């Protein structure tokens, strides 16, 4: 169930990223996309589904973690293992918590307009937040957490569903890593470009926003 | 050579334990790790002290009885080897080596380095068998089995039930053990009539014993002295899904 919810959330991430990348196409295209999404009558339903997926994923993961900690009441004085764990697998709880904190901040600032930066359009609203270097840096850090989380989560879900083939499973696992990296790269590109690169260009060359 | 050991000493299941330091002199490279512990114990007995309790039986890597965590690695640093197959040529004079028991709620410590692994027996008894009428030996060629399937089943059946997978797992999960046992039957026609019942019962028994959940870290595969692959865990997950969806 953790894996199933996780994979569905990956689908959301991919769709969300594609929508966000419209920012590179300029304010008009991005705002039109946001408008269309907001006026879609199915949006509340999708939002409820999304929240349900997150809640399911979080509750079941926390439950499993509690059981797993209890399964070894007294830890090893020395624990080294044999090198199978990855940076992603070691930090699932940490990155998971980071992502949760980020989502709360993200939804509070962009959807419920905490901080009051909402302008006439969403494009300007987002740029307003990315202009804050702390916010932009936190955004990059958080999507880095998402990437790290997925680097373990994607291949882990494949295994949990019992997919195992001598040739295709390694390919799928590589694809999972690639997906994690692309999600990180895609989401991080927005605050990096709009928060740092474009701002510097604007200040140093006198160029205007598109 | 001289080896300094830090050994977990614990009087019984309820007593608190601690690492105790021992110097073992006169260790030769040809000694196995267990023979080095034997040498330590002979000295302790001669000095009138309580010897270090540890498990071993065949001492040739096939019984699954020896079970130490050496410097944080189940069965020590070698790949696909049991503790008894680890030799002192791996170490240098003056090395400090920490020796601990397998740690899991499902494997309570009996004394020092000995743990009770009967949880595995109970999981196995829950479904790790084939119900057939014994009697005259049947014709060996009556049931044809493709060679590659037989090989996969034999690879799974190589599991000696030592518990290193549990010891190495960050969650003390027994998935690799159960996966090997479920796989060896699921792959063969003789095991198929009871496949749903088996996987459900063994998974249930595994959770009952207090093993953790699998989070696909694969430390089990890295620690397994018999090279049992995590593809067996994928098969266990498939078998479980199949049984959960189809059995009544």
Interface residues (C-beta under 8 A of the other chain):
Chain A: X64 X67 X68 X70 X71 X72 X73 X74 X75 X76 X77 X78 X79 X80 X81 X82 X83 X84 X85 X89 X92 X152 X155 X156 X159 X160 X161 X162 X163 X164 X166 X169
Chain B: X6 X8 X19 X69 X71 X72 X73 X79 X98 X100 X103 X104 X105 X106 X168 X170 X171 X172 X173 X210 X211 X212 X213 X214 X215 X216 X217 X218 X219 X221 X222 X223 X230 X231 X233 X234 X235 X236 X237 X238 X239 X240 X241
